[in-house]
Amino acid sequence: MKNSRLGQIVKRWGWAVPLALLILAVSGWQPGYRVPPTSPAFEQSLTDSGLRPLREPEAARLLGNATVYATYVLTEQQWIEYFDGSGVVVRTRVPGGSVGARAGRPLLFGSWWGEGDDICFAYGLSRFAECYRLYYRDGSLLYVQTTPSRQVPAGALLAYSTEIRQGNVENFPLIGD
């Protein structure tokens, strides 16, 4: 009788384990995090651990004249961004995940600034601002979604940096739109 009850549970809930593993795999969840990064509770877990978002002066010290190599959590798309100390930002996506394939990449020019606990970006002519809270943990920037989108809930990890280097390492041109 116990085996038949167990069989019913596995039959009814057997899909939950593969689904949970898929969610964890797609989210890039790492054992060091108590809450999966794609969860709306991720930001709360950061603040519970004592981290706080970077304020504008802290972000300016860390990012001013720095090149950031980063990855989106859900798509694993990589990008490189140069933050000029004057508020100019230049971004490019890394095709196929190959940092070595630099030739012919389209560049996106814009600006960056701080607004309280948020760091905001505006690219192109539209100047539509995208704001995120940035946390700095173990040498990596964590970009936390502040407003819900179709793919990422507010409070979830949108992206993370894999490396931060001082200077315009990629030699991005600093021209405007």
C-alpha positions in Angstrom: 0.0 0.0 0.0 2.9 2.4 0.8 4.4 1.8 -2.7 1.1 2.6 -4.4 0.8 5.8 -2.5 4.3 6.8 -3.3 3.6 5.9 -6.9 0.7 8.3 -6.9 2.7 11.1 -5.4 5.5 10.6 -8.0 2.9 10.4 -10.8 1.1 13.6 -9.6 4.2 15.7 -8.6 6.9 14.1 -10.6 7.0 17.1 -13.0 7.9 19.4 -10.1 11.5 18.2 -9.7 12.6 18.5 -13.3 10.8 21.9 -13.5 12.6 23.2 -10.4 16.0 22.0 -11.8 15.2 23.7 -15.1 14.4 27.0 -13.4 17.6 26.8 -11.4 19.7 26.0 -14.5 18.2 28.8 -16.5 18.5 31.3 -13.6 22.2 30.6 -13.2 21.5 30.0 -9.5 24.7 29.4 -7.5 24.9 27.6 -4.1 26.2 30.8 -2.4 22.8 32.4 -2.8 20.1 31.5 -0.4 17.4 32.6 -2.8 17.4 31.9 -6.6 18.4 35.1 -8.5 15.2 35.1 -10.6 13.0 35.3 -7.5 11.5 38.6 -6.5 12.9 37.9 -3.0 16.5 38.0 -4.3 17.0 41.7 -3.5 15.6 41.1 0.0 18.1 38.3 0.5 20.9 40.7 -0.4 19.8 43.3 2.1 19.2 40.6 4.8 22.9 39.7 4.3 23.9 43.3 5.1 24.4 44.6 1.5 23.0 47.9 0.5 22.7 49.4 -3.0 25.4 51.6 -4.3 24.5 55.3 -4.0 25.6 57.7 -6.7 28.9 58.7 -5.1 29.9 55.1 -4.6 28.9 54.1 -8.1 30.9 57.1 -9.5 34.0 56.0 -7.6 33.6 52.3 -8.7 32.4 52.9 -12.3 33.9 56.2 -13.4 36.5 55.4 -16.0 35.8 51.6 -15.8 35.0 48.9 -18.3 32.4 46.3 -17.1 32.0 42.9 -18.6 28.5 41.5 -17.7 26.0 38.8 -18.4 22.1 38.7 -18.4 20.9 36.0 -16.0 18.0 34.7 -18.1 19.6 34.7 -21.6 23.3 34.5 -20.7 23.8 37.3 -23.3 27.1 39.0 -22.6 27.9 42.7 -23.0 30.7 45.1 -22.4 30.1 48.6 -21.1 32.5 51.6 -20.6 31.5 54.1 -18.0 33.2 57.5 -18.5 33.6 59.6 -15.4 31.6 62.4 -17.0 28.4 60.3 -17.3 28.9 58.9 -20.8 28.3 55.2 -21.3 29.2 53.1 -24.3 27.8 49.5 -24.6 28.1 46.6 -27.0 26.8 43.1 -27.0 29.3 40.3 -27.3 28.2 38.1 -30.3 28.0 34.4 -29.5 29.5 34.9 -26.1 32.9 35.5 -27.7 34.7 38.4 -26.1 37.4 38.0 -28.8 35.0 38.8 -31.7 35.3 42.6 -31.4 35.2 43.8 -35.0 32.0 45.1 -36.4 30.1 45.2 -33.1 27.4 47.8 -33.0 27.9 50.4 -30.3 25.2 52.0 -28.2 26.0 55.5 -26.8 24.2 57.0 -23.8 24.5 58.4 -20.3 24.4 57.1 -16.8 23.6 58.8 -13.5 22.4 58.0 -10.0 18.9 58.6 -8.5 18.9 57.7 -4.9 19.4 54.0 -4.6 19.1 53.5 -8.4 21.6 53.8 -11.2 19.9 54.9 -14.4 20.9 54.5 -18.0 19.5 56.2 -21.2 20.7 55.0 -24.6 20.1 56.4 -28.1 17.9 59.2 -29.2 14.8 58.2 -27.2 16.4 58.9 -23.8 14.1 56.3 -22.2 15.7 55.7 -18.8 16.2 52.3 -17.4 17.0 52.2 -13.7 18.4 49.4 -11.6 19.7 49.0 -8.1 23.4 48.0 -8.2 24.9 46.0 -5.4 28.6 45.2 -5.2 29.4 41.8 -3.9 32.7 39.8 -4.0 34.1 42.0 -6.9 30.9 41.7 -9.0 28.1 44.2 -9.7 24.6 42.8 -9.3 22.0 44.6 -11.4 18.6 44.2 -9.6 15.4 44.9 -11.4 13.5 47.8 -9.8 10.3 47.7 -11.9 8.7 44.5 -13.1 9.0 43.5 -16.7 7.6 40.6 -18.7 10.7 38.5 -18.1 12.0 39.7 -14.8 10.1 40.6 -11.6 11.0 43.6 -9.5 13.6 42.5 -6.9 15.1 39.7 -9.1 18.6 39.7 -10.4 18.7 41.0 -14.0 22.4 40.7 -14.7 25.8 40.5 -13.0 29.3 41.6 -13.9 32.0 39.0 -14.5 34.9 41.5 -14.5 35.5 45.2 -13.8 38.6 46.8 -15.2 39.9 50.4 -14.8 40.0 52.5 -18.0 38.6 52.2 -21.4 40.0 48.8 -22.0 38.1 48.2 -25.2 39.1 51.6 -26.6 35.5 52.6 -27.2 35.1 55.9 -29.0 33.5 58.5 -26.9 31.2 60.2 -29.4 27.6 61.1 -28.8 24.5 60.1 -30.7 
